[in-house]
Amino acid sequence: MARNKPVGKKNRLIKLSKQTKWAPFWTVFKVHGKGRKFHPSEHTEVKRSWRRTSTNA
């Protein structure tokens, strides 16, 4: 990839990188209840990996 990226492409990559983060930890208690053990990635809406799927950004 080029060293200097166009602003539009950079903004698209920033948006895609935000989609790959886990849900906040407190959502586990809100969704599943206090005693249950779940990983925050269980209910992250969009799971995207740079290896698995293409961004076409």
PDB file of N, CA, C and O in Angstrom:
ATOM      1  N   MET A   1       0.849  -1.179   0.000  1.00  0.00           N
ATOM      2  CA  MET A   1       0.000   0.000   0.000  1.00  0.00           C
ATOM      3  C   MET A   1       0.892   1.240   0.000  1.00  0.00           C
ATOM      4  O   MET A   1       2.000   1.229   0.537  1.00  0.00           O
ATOM      5  N   ALA A   2       0.398   2.278  -0.597  1.00  0.00           N
ATOM      6  CA  ALA A   2       1.174   3.507  -0.683  1.00  0.00           C
ATOM      7  C   ALA A   2       1.393   4.114   0.699  1.00  0.00           C
ATOM      8  O   ALA A   2       0.594   3.926   1.616  1.00  0.00           O
ATOM      9  N   ARG A   3       2.473   4.829   0.819  1.00  0.00           N
ATOM     10  CA  ARG A   3       2.772   5.480   2.101  1.00  0.00           C
ATOM     11  C   ARG A   3       1.756   6.577   2.396  1.00  0.00           C
ATOM     12  O   ARG A   3       1.239   6.678   3.509  1.00  0.00           O
ATOM     13  N   ASN A   4       1.476   7.397   1.386  1.00  0.00           N
ATOM     14  CA  ASN A   4       0.494   8.476   1.549  1.00  0.00           C
ATOM     15  C   ASN A   4      -0.838   8.031   0.955  1.00  0.00           C
ATOM     16  O   ASN A   4      -0.946   7.814  -0.252  1.00  0.00           O
ATOM     17  N   LYS A   5      -1.841   7.898   1.802  1.00  0.00           N
ATOM     18  CA  LYS A   5      -3.148   7.428   1.348  1.00  0.00           C
ATOM     19  C   LYS A   5      -4.087   8.601   1.124  1.00  0.00           C
ATOM     20  O   LYS A   5      -3.998   9.604   1.832  1.00  0.00           O
ATOM     21  N   PRO A   6      -4.994   8.495   0.143  1.00  0.00           N
ATOM     22  CA  PRO A   6      -6.005   9.537  -0.033  1.00  0.00           C
ATOM     23  C   PRO A   6      -6.911   9.610   1.201  1.00  0.00           C
ATOM     24  O   PRO A   6      -7.123   8.610   1.887  1.00  0.00           O
ATOM     25  N   VAL A   7      -7.431  10.786   1.467  1.00  0.00           N
ATOM     26  CA  VAL A   7      -8.230  11.007   2.673  1.00  0.00           C
ATOM     27  C   VAL A   7      -9.468  10.106   2.684  1.00  0.00           C
ATOM     28  O   VAL A   7      -9.818   9.556   3.728  1.00  0.00           O
ATOM     29  N   GLY A   8     -10.129   9.950   1.543  1.00  0.00           N
ATOM     30  CA  GLY A   8     -11.336   9.117   1.484  1.00  0.00           C
ATOM     31  C   GLY A   8     -11.042   7.676   1.838  1.00  0.00           C
ATOM     32  O   GLY A   8     -11.802   7.051   2.579  1.00  0.00           O
ATOM     33  N   LYS A   9      -9.949   7.140   1.318  1.00  0.00           N
ATOM     34  CA  LYS A   9      -9.574   5.753   1.598  1.00  0.00           C
ATOM     35  C   LYS A   9      -9.205   5.594   3.061  1.00  0.00           C
ATOM     36  O   LYS A   9      -9.538   4.589   3.689  1.00  0.00           O
ATOM     37  N   LYS A  10      -8.518   6.585   3.599  1.00  0.00           N
ATOM     38  CA  LYS A  10      -8.118   6.549   5.002  1.00  0.00           C
ATOM     39  C   LYS A  10      -9.350   6.528   5.909  1.00  0.00           C
ATOM     40  O   LYS A  10      -9.390   5.785   6.889  1.00  0.00           O
ATOM     41  N   ASN A  11     -10.355   7.347   5.578  1.00  0.00           N
ATOM     42  CA  ASN A  11     -11.579   7.392   6.376  1.00  0.00           C
ATOM     43  C   ASN A  11     -12.328   6.064   6.321  1.00  0.00           C
ATOM     44  O   ASN A  11     -12.885   5.619   7.324  1.00  0.00           O
ATOM     45  N   ARG A  12     -12.341   5.429   5.137  1.00  0.00           N
ATOM     46  CA  ARG A  12     -13.002   4.125   5.021  1.00  0.00           C
ATOM     47  C   ARG A  12     -12.286   3.072   5.850  1.00  0.00           C
ATOM     48  O   ARG A  12     -12.931   2.250   6.500  1.00  0.00           O
ATOM     49  N   LEU A  13     -10.956   3.090   5.835  1.00  0.00           N
ATOM     50  CA  LEU A  13     -10.187   2.132   6.632  1.00  0.00           C
ATOM     51  C   LEU A  13     -10.396   2.359   8.126  1.00  0.00           C
ATOM     52  O   LEU A  13     -10.456   1.399   8.893  1.00  0.00           O
ATOM     53  N   ILE A  14     -10.506   3.608   8.544  1.00  0.00           N
ATOM     54  CA  ILE A  14     -10.756   3.921   9.952  1.00  0.00           C
ATOM     55  C   ILE A  14     -12.115   3.378  10.376  1.00  0.00           C
ATOM     56  O   ILE A  14     -12.248   2.809  11.460  1.00  0.00           O
ATOM     57  N   LYS A  15     -13.121   3.550   9.529  1.00  0.00           N
ATOM     58  CA  LYS A  15     -14.466   3.057   9.844  1.00  0.00           C
ATOM     59  C   LYS A  15     -14.464   1.533   9.951  1.00  0.00           C
ATOM     60  O   LYS A  15     -15.089   0.974  10.852  1.00  0.00           O
ATOM     61  N   LEU A  16     -13.763   0.857   9.034  1.00  0.00           N
ATOM     62  CA  LEU A  16     -13.712  -0.606   9.070  1.00  0.00           C
ATOM     63  C   LEU A  16     -12.959  -1.107  10.290  1.00  0.00           C
ATOM     64  O   LEU A  16     -13.309  -2.151  10.840  1.00  0.00           O
ATOM     65  N   SER A  17     -11.929  -0.384  10.727  1.00  0.00           N
ATOM     66  CA  SER A  17     -11.174  -0.829  11.892  1.00  0.00           C
ATOM     67  C   SER A  17     -12.000  -0.703  13.166  1.00  0.00           C
ATOM     68  O   SER A  17     -11.786  -1.455  14.117  1.00  0.00           O
ATOM     69  N   LYS A  18     -12.950   0.248  13.199  1.00  0.00           N
ATOM     70  CA  LYS A  18     -13.817   0.390  14.363  1.00  0.00           C
ATOM     71  C   LYS A  18     -14.830  -0.749  14.456  1.00  0.00           C
ATOM     72  O   LYS A  18     -15.296  -1.082  15.546  1.00  0.00           O
ATOM     73  N   GLN A  19     -15.171  -1.346  13.309  1.00  0.00           N
ATOM     74  CA  GLN A  19     -16.154  -2.426  13.302  1.00  0.00           C
ATOM     75  C   GLN A  19     -15.599  -3.715  13.909  1.00  0.00           C
ATOM     76  O   GLN A  19     -16.374  -4.585  14.304  1.00  0.00           O
ATOM     77  N   THR A  20     -14.292  -3.854  13.991  1.00  0.00           N
ATOM     78  CA  THR A  20     -13.715  -5.120  14.413  1.00  0.00           C
ATOM     79  C   THR A  20     -13.512  -5.200  15.918  1.00  0.00           C
ATOM     80  O   THR A  20     -13.072  -6.233  16.424  1.00  0.00           O
ATOM     81  N   LYS A  21     -13.824  -4.130  16.643  1.00  0.00           N
ATOM     82  CA  LYS A  21     -13.605  -4.135  18.090  1.00  0.00           C
ATOM     83  C   LYS A  21     -14.697  -4.933  18.802  1.00  0.00           C
ATOM     84  O   LYS A  21     -15.806  -5.082  18.288  1.00  0.00           O
ATOM     85  N   TRP A  22     -14.371  -5.442  19.990  1.00  0.00           N
ATOM     86  CA  TRP A  22     -15.347  -6.172  20.786  1.00  0.00           C
ATOM     87  C   TRP A  22     -16.373  -5.217  21.372  1.00  0.00           C
ATOM     88  O   TRP A  22     -16.148  -4.010  21.466  1.00  0.00           O
ATOM     89  N   ALA A  23     -17.498  -5.786  21.761  1.00  0.00           N
ATOM     90  CA  ALA A  23     -18.510  -5.007  22.464  1.00  0.00           C
ATOM     91  C   ALA A  23     -17.979  -4.648  23.851  1.00  0.00           C
ATOM     92  O   ALA A  23     -17.089  -5.336  24.353  1.00  0.00           O
ATOM     93  N   PRO A  24     -18.496  -3.592  24.486  1.00  0.00           N
ATOM     94  CA  PRO A  24     -18.053  -3.242  25.842  1.00  0.00           C
ATOM     95  C   PRO A  24     -18.373  -4.364  26.827  1.00  0.00           C
ATOM     96  O   PRO A  24     -19.347  -5.095  26.650  1.00  0.00           O
ATOM     97  N   PHE A  25     -17.547  -4.495  27.864  1.00  0.00           N
ATOM     98  CA  PHE A  25     -17.681  -5.619  28.799  1.00  0.00           C
ATOM     99  C   PHE A  25     -19.018  -5.600  29.545  1.00  0.00           C
ATOM    100  O   PHE A  25     -19.545  -6.655  29.898  1.00  0.00           O
ATOM    101  N   TRP A  26     -19.572  -4.399  29.787  1.00  0.00           N
ATOM    102  CA  TRP A  26     -20.811  -4.336  30.567  1.00  0.00           C
ATOM    103  C   TRP A  26     -22.010  -4.859  29.794  1.00  0.00           C
ATOM    104  O   TRP A  26     -23.051  -5.129  30.393  1.00  0.00           O
ATOM    105  N   THR A  27     -21.892  -5.009  28.472  1.00  0.00           N
ATOM    106  CA  THR A  27     -23.012  -5.549  27.697  1.00  0.00           C
ATOM    107  C   THR A  27     -23.216  -7.029  27.971  1.00  0.00           C
ATOM    108  O   THR A  27     -24.305  -7.555  27.742  1.00  0.00           O
ATOM    109  N   VAL A  28     -22.173  -7.715  28.464  1.00  0.00           N
ATOM    110  CA  VAL A  28     -22.303  -9.132  28.809  1.00  0.00           C
ATOM    111  C   VAL A  28     -23.351  -9.289  29.904  1.00  0.00           C
ATOM    112  O   VAL A  28     -24.219 -10.157  29.816  1.00  0.00           O
ATOM    113  N   PHE A  29     -23.272  -8.448  30.938  1.00  0.00           N
ATOM    114  CA  PHE A  29     -24.225  -8.527  32.042  1.00  0.00           C
ATOM    115  C   PHE A  29     -25.625  -8.114  31.577  1.00  0.00           C
ATOM    116  O   PHE A  29     -26.628  -8.683  32.007  1.00  0.00           O
ATOM    117  N   LYS A  30     -25.672  -7.120  30.698  1.00  0.00           N
ATOM    118  CA  LYS A  30     -26.962  -6.608  30.230  1.00  0.00           C
ATOM    119  C   LYS A  30     -27.680  -7.649  29.366  1.00  0.00           C
ATOM    120  O   LYS A  30     -28.897  -7.805  29.466  1.00  0.00           O
ATOM    121  N   VAL A  31     -26.931  -8.358  28.521  1.00  0.00           N
ATOM    122  CA  VAL A  31     -27.537  -9.300  27.584  1.00  0.00           C
ATOM    123  C   VAL A  31     -27.780 -10.660  28.228  1.00  0.00           C
ATOM    124  O   VAL A  31     -28.858 -11.233  28.076  1.00  0.00           O
ATOM    125  N   HIS A  32     -26.780 -11.184  28.953  1.00  0.00           N
ATOM    126  CA  HIS A  32     -26.836 -12.566  29.430  1.00  0.00           C
ATOM    127  C   HIS A  32     -27.159 -12.706  30.909  1.00  0.00           C
ATOM    128  O   HIS A  32     -27.467 -13.812  31.352  1.00  0.00           O
ATOM    129  N   GLY A  33     -27.103 -11.644  31.682  1.00  0.00           N
ATOM    130  CA  GLY A  33     -27.361 -11.724  33.115  1.00  0.00           C
ATOM    131  C   GLY A  33     -26.063 -11.730  33.910  1.00  0.00           C
ATOM    132  O   GLY A  33     -24.977 -11.866  33.347  1.00  0.00           O
ATOM    133  N   LYS A  34     -26.189 -11.583  35.211  1.00  0.00           N
ATOM    134  CA  LYS A  34     -25.024 -11.354  36.060  1.00  0.00           C
ATOM    135  C   LYS A  34     -24.126 -12.588  36.194  1.00  0.00           C
ATOM    136  O   LYS A  34     -22.903 -12.454  36.167  1.00  0.00           O
ATOM    137  N   GLY A  35     -24.698 -13.772  36.336  1.00  0.00           N
ATOM    138  CA  GLY A  35     -23.903 -14.966  36.631  1.00  0.00           C
ATOM    139  C   GLY A  35     -23.290 -15.657  35.428  1.00  0.00           C
ATOM    140  O   GLY A  35     -22.481 -16.569  35.593  1.00  0.00           O
ATOM    141  N   ARG A  36     -23.652 -15.249  34.234  1.00  0.00           N
ATOM    142  CA  ARG A  36     -23.190 -15.951  33.028  1.00  0.00           C
ATOM    143  C   ARG A  36     -21.821 -15.449  32.593  1.00  0.00           C
ATOM    144  O   ARG A  36     -21.504 -14.269  32.747  1.00  0.00           O
ATOM    145  N   LYS A  37     -21.004 -16.360  32.044  1.00  0.00           N
ATOM    146  CA  LYS A  37     -19.686 -15.969  31.554  1.00  0.00           C
ATOM    147  C   LYS A  37     -19.687 -16.050  30.032  1.00  0.00           C
ATOM    148  O   LYS A  37     -19.757 -17.135  29.456  1.00  0.00           O
ATOM    149  N   PHE A  38     -19.609 -14.909  29.401  1.00  0.00           N
ATOM    150  CA  PHE A  38     -19.537 -14.809  27.952  1.00  0.00           C
ATOM    151  C   PHE A  38     -18.434 -13.833  27.599  1.00  0.00           C
ATOM    152  O   PHE A  38     -18.149 -12.899  28.349  1.00  0.00           O
ATOM    153  N   HIS A  39     -17.819 -14.059  26.458  1.00  0.00           N
ATOM    154  CA  HIS A  39     -16.799 -13.135  25.969  1.00  0.00           C
ATOM    155  C   HIS A  39     -17.496 -11.987  25.247  1.00  0.00           C
ATOM    156  O   HIS A  39     -18.499 -12.212  24.570  1.00  0.00           O
ATOM    157  N   PRO A  40     -16.986 -10.755  25.377  1.00  0.00           N
ATOM    158  CA  PRO A  40     -17.630  -9.618  24.694  1.00  0.00           C
ATOM    159  C   PRO A  40     -17.706  -9.777  23.177  1.00  0.00           C
ATOM    160  O   PRO A  40     -18.552  -9.148  22.542  1.00  0.00           O
ATOM    161  N   SER A  41     -16.849 -10.594  22.586  1.00  0.00           N
ATOM    162  CA  SER A  41     -16.898 -10.777  21.133  1.00  0.00           C
ATOM    163  C   SER A  41     -18.110 -11.600  20.712  1.00  0.00           C
ATOM    164  O   SER A  41     -18.440 -11.649  19.527  1.00  0.00           O
ATOM    165  N   GLU A  42     -18.782 -12.251  21.675  1.00  0.00           N
ATOM    166  CA  GLU A  42     -19.968 -13.060  21.352  1.00  0.00           C
ATOM    167  C   GLU A  42     -21.076 -12.215  20.745  1.00  0.00           C
ATOM    168  O   GLU A  42     -21.806 -12.696  19.878  1.00  0.00           O
ATOM    169  N   HIS A  43     -21.220 -10.968  21.178  1.00  0.00           N
ATOM    170  CA  HIS A  43     -22.281 -10.138  20.627  1.00  0.00           C
ATOM    171  C   HIS A  43     -21.747  -8.840  20.037  1.00  0.00           C
ATOM    172  O   HIS A  43     -22.340  -7.774  20.202  1.00  0.00           O
ATOM    173  N   THR A  44     -20.618  -8.952  19.348  1.00  0.00           N
ATOM    174  CA  THR A  44     -20.135  -7.857  18.526  1.00  0.00           C
ATOM    175  C   THR A  44     -20.843  -7.969  17.182  1.00  0.00           C
ATOM    176  O   THR A  44     -20.894  -9.052  16.600  1.00  0.00           O
ATOM    177  N   GLU A  45     -21.384  -6.873  16.688  1.00  0.00           N
ATOM    178  CA  GLU A  45     -22.238  -6.934  15.495  1.00  0.00           C
ATOM    179  C   GLU A  45     -21.475  -7.394  14.258  1.00  0.00           C
ATOM    180  O   GLU A  45     -21.862  -8.375  13.623  1.00  0.00           O
ATOM    181  N   VAL A  46     -20.405  -6.705  13.913  1.00  0.00           N
ATOM    182  CA  VAL A  46     -19.665  -7.020  12.694  1.00  0.00           C
ATOM    183  C   VAL A  46     -18.316  -7.577  13.092  1.00  0.00           C
ATOM    184  O   VAL A  46     -17.524  -6.894  13.741  1.00  0.00           O
ATOM    185  N   LYS A  47     -18.048  -8.821  12.704  1.00  0.00           N
ATOM    186  CA  LYS A  47     -16.747  -9.422  12.962  1.00  0.00           C
ATOM    187  C   LYS A  47     -16.029  -9.512  11.620  1.00  0.00           C
ATOM    188  O   LYS A  47     -16.435 -10.268  10.737  1.00  0.00           O
ATOM    189  N   ARG A  48     -14.971  -8.744  11.476  1.00  0.00           N
ATOM    190  CA  ARG A  48     -14.252  -8.720  10.221  1.00  0.00           C
ATOM    191  C   ARG A  48     -12.766  -8.855  10.504  1.00  0.00           C
ATOM    192  O   ARG A  48     -12.243  -8.242  11.434  1.00  0.00           O
ATOM    193  N   SER A  49     -12.090  -9.662   9.696  1.00  0.00           N
ATOM    194  CA  SER A  49     -10.660  -9.864   9.844  1.00  0.00           C
ATOM    195  C   SER A  49      -9.971  -9.492   8.543  1.00  0.00           C
ATOM    196  O   SER A  49     -10.511  -9.736   7.464  1.00  0.00           O
ATOM    197  N   TRP A  50      -8.799  -8.911   8.632  1.00  0.00           N
ATOM    198  CA  TRP A  50      -8.080  -8.505   7.425  1.00  0.00           C
ATOM    199  C   TRP A  50      -7.616  -9.731   6.650  1.00  0.00           C
ATOM    200  O   TRP A  50      -7.375  -9.638   5.446  1.00  0.00           O
ATOM    201  N   ARG A  51      -7.486 -10.872   7.309  1.00  0.00           N
ATOM    202  CA  ARG A  51      -7.106 -12.098   6.585  1.00  0.00           C
ATOM    203  C   ARG A  51      -8.319 -12.753   5.930  1.00  0.00           C
ATOM    204  O   ARG A  51      -8.233 -13.239   4.802  1.00  0.00           O
ATOM    205  N   ARG A  52      -9.438 -12.766   6.632  1.00  0.00           N
ATOM    206  CA  ARG A  52     -10.580 -13.559   6.200  1.00  0.00           C
ATOM    207  C   ARG A  52     -11.371 -12.898   5.081  1.00  0.00           C
ATOM    208  O   ARG A  52     -11.724 -13.560   4.105  1.00  0.00           O
ATOM    209  N   THR A  53     -11.654 -11.612   5.203  1.00  0.00           N
ATOM    210  CA  THR A  53     -12.490 -10.930   4.212  1.00  0.00           C
ATOM    211  C   THR A  53     -11.801  -9.693   3.681  1.00  0.00           C
ATOM    212  O   THR A  53     -11.011  -9.057   4.379  1.00  0.00           O
ATOM    213  N   SER A  54     -12.101  -9.366   2.466  1.00  0.00           N
ATOM    214  CA  SER A  54     -11.502  -8.202   1.827  1.00  0.00           C
ATOM    215  C   SER A  54     -12.294  -6.954   2.183  1.00  0.00           C
ATOM    216  O   SER A  54     -13.513  -7.007   2.346  1.00  0.00           O
ATOM    217  N   THR A  55     -11.592  -5.826   2.304  1.00  0.00           N
ATOM    218  CA  THR A  55     -12.280  -4.577   2.611  1.00  0.00           C
ATOM    219  C   THR A  55     -12.682  -3.831   1.355  1.00  0.00           C
ATOM    220  O   THR A  55     -13.684  -3.115   1.360  1.00  0.00           O
ATOM    221  N   ASN A  56     -11.931  -3.981   0.289  1.00  0.00           N
ATOM    222  CA  ASN A  56     -12.152  -3.242  -0.956  1.00  0.00           C
ATOM    223  C   ASN A  56     -12.223  -1.742  -0.698  1.00  0.00           C
ATOM    224  O   ASN A  56     -12.960  -1.013  -1.363  1.00  0.00           O
ATOM    225  N   ALA A  57     -11.449  -1.305   0.270  1.00  0.00           N
ATOM    226  CA  ALA A  57     -11.422   0.124   0.597  1.00  0.00           C
ATOM    227  C   ALA A  57     -10.569   0.836  -0.407  1.00  0.00           C
ATOM    228  O   ALA A  57     -10.404   2.053  -0.325  1.00  0.00           O
TER     229      ALA A  57
END
